[in-house]
Amino acid sequence: MPSPSATLLAILLPALVAIIACAAVAWLLLRQMRHQRTLRTLYLEADGIEHDLKECRQRLQRAHASMSLSPSQPAAGEAHAKLAIDAALRELLAHRLWLRDEAENASQHELDAAVTAMGKARGALGQQLRELDSAQRALETAVREKIEDLSQQP
């Protein structure tokens, strides 16, 4: 007859191994879920930046159209603004290609750094869009006042 401690060991050892295996599987699943959640965040941030850049381009086109002296001549700074936005869209495309090709194998640290960088870029772009809105309102007010002044002249 086996000793009580041997019987207890025979029962507890497989249970302990099962618990350790379950903990390892749970840890791996949580790690994979975090990786996937971070990837989703990266894709959403990239989509948001792309939307904001396109919105910026449209607003700048409207602002430049308001300032243009002639439809055939670009307004001051228009070409530079277009180049800057196009460069930002190309950079975003490079990030999307990296996401497509490398993100699955990237470390969590690399993905977290990318999320942080995209968040900062989107925040800066948001600030620039707010400043552009303010400038657009000031421009519209100035144009409206000038039209009113001209309409009141004999």
C-alpha distance (Angstrom), angle and dihedral (degrees) to the residues before:
residue distance angle dihedral
M1 . . .
P2 3.83 . .
S3 3.76 118.5 .
P4 3.82 117.9 -102.4
S5 3.79 91.0 -114.6
A6 3.83 91.3 54.0
T7 3.80 90.5 49.4
L8 3.79 90.7 48.4
L9 3.80 90.3 48.4
A10 3.81 90.9 49.3
I11 3.81 89.4 54.3
L12 3.80 98.8 40.1
L13 3.80 99.2 43.9
P14 3.84 96.2 62.4
A15 3.80 89.5 42.0
L16 3.80 90.6 51.8
V17 3.81 91.4 48.1
A18 3.83 89.8 49.3
I19 3.81 91.3 50.0
I20 3.81 92.0 49.4
A21 3.82 90.9 47.6
C22 3.82 91.6 49.4
A23 3.81 90.9 48.8
A24 3.81 91.0 50.4
V25 3.81 92.0 49.1
A26 3.82 90.9 47.2
W27 3.81 91.1 49.4
L28 3.83 91.3 50.0
L29 3.81 91.7 47.9
L30 3.81 92.2 49.0
R31 3.79 90.2 48.6
Q32 3.80 91.3 50.0
M33 3.82 91.3 47.1
R34 3.81 90.5 51.6
H35 3.81 89.9 49.1
Q36 3.82 91.3 51.3
R37 3.82 92.6 45.0
T38 3.81 90.0 51.9
L39 3.82 90.8 49.3
R40 3.81 90.3 51.6
T41 3.80 89.3 50.4
L42 3.81 90.4 50.7
Y43 3.79 92.2 51.2
L44 3.80 91.6 47.2
E45 3.81 91.4 49.1
A46 3.81 90.6 48.7
D47 3.81 89.9 50.6
G48 3.80 90.1 48.7
I49 3.80 93.2 49.3
E50 3.80 90.9 48.5
H51 3.81 90.9 50.3
D52 3.81 91.4 47.6
L53 3.82 92.4 48.7
K54 3.80 91.8 50.7
E55 3.79 90.1 46.7
C56 3.81 89.1 50.2
R57 3.80 90.5 50.9
Q58 3.82 91.4 52.1
R59 3.79 93.1 47.6
L60 3.80 92.1 48.0
Q61 3.80 90.3 49.9
R62 3.81 89.7 52.9
A63 3.80 91.5 47.2
H64 3.78 92.9 48.0
A65 3.80 90.7 47.1
S66 3.81 88.4 55.0
M67 3.80 91.4 51.2
S68 3.79 98.0 41.2
L69 3.78 115.5 112.9
S70 3.78 92.3 -159.7
P71 3.82 130.0 18.4
S72 3.80 89.8 -131.1
Q73 3.82 94.3 54.1
P74 3.80 122.4 66.4
A75 3.79 118.0 -124.1
A76 3.78 119.7 -110.3
G77 3.80 110.7 -74.4
E78 3.78 94.5 9.1
A79 3.81 95.6 116.3
H80 3.81 91.9 46.5
A81 3.82 91.8 50.4
K82 3.80 91.6 48.7
L83 3.81 91.3 50.2
A84 3.80 91.8 48.8
I85 3.80 93.2 51.3
D86 3.80 92.3 44.8
A87 3.82 89.5 51.0
A88 3.81 90.6 50.3
L89 3.81 90.9 50.2
R90 3.82 90.3 50.1
E91 3.81 90.2 50.0
L92 3.79 89.5 49.8
L93 3.80 89.5 51.1
A94 3.81 89.4 53.2
H95 3.82 88.9 52.9
R96 3.80 91.0 48.9
L97 3.80 90.3 51.3
W98 3.81 89.6 50.6
L99 3.80 89.1 50.5
R100 3.77 91.3 50.2
D101 3.80 95.5 46.2
E102 3.80 106.2 30.2
A103 3.78 112.0 16.8
E104 3.80 96.9 88.6
N105 3.81 89.9 59.3
A106 3.80 96.8 37.4
S107 3.76 120.0 112.0
Q108 3.78 119.2 -108.4
H109 3.81 87.9 -113.9
E110 3.84 90.9 57.1
L111 3.80 91.4 48.0
D112 3.80 92.7 47.6
A113 3.81 89.8 50.3
A114 3.81 90.0 50.5
V115 3.82 91.1 50.4
T116 3.80 90.1 50.4
A117 3.81 92.5 48.3
M118 3.80 93.2 47.8
G119 3.79 90.8 47.0
K120 3.80 91.0 52.7
A121 3.81 91.6 46.5
R122 3.78 91.6 49.5
G123 3.79 91.1 48.0
A124 3.81 91.5 51.2
L125 3.79 90.9 47.0
G126 3.79 90.2 49.4
Q127 3.81 89.9 53.3
Q128 3.80 90.3 50.0
L129 3.81 90.5 50.0
R130 3.81 90.0 52.2
E131 3.81 89.7 50.3
L132 3.80 89.7 47.8
D133 3.82 89.7 51.8
S134 3.79 90.0 52.0
A135 3.81 92.0 48.3
Q136 3.82 90.7 46.9
R137 3.81 91.5 52.6
A138 3.82 90.6 48.4
L139 3.81 90.3 48.8
E140 3.80 92.6 49.1
T141 3.81 90.3 49.0
A142 3.81 91.3 49.8
V143 3.80 92.5 48.2
R144 3.81 91.8 47.1
E145 3.82 91.1 49.4
K146 3.81 91.3 48.3
I147 3.82 91.1 50.3
E148 3.80 90.0 49.3
D149 3.82 90.5 49.1
L150 3.80 91.6 49.6
S151 3.80 92.7 46.9
Q152 3.83 91.1 53.5
Q153 3.79 94.1 52.7
P154 3.82 115.8 98.1
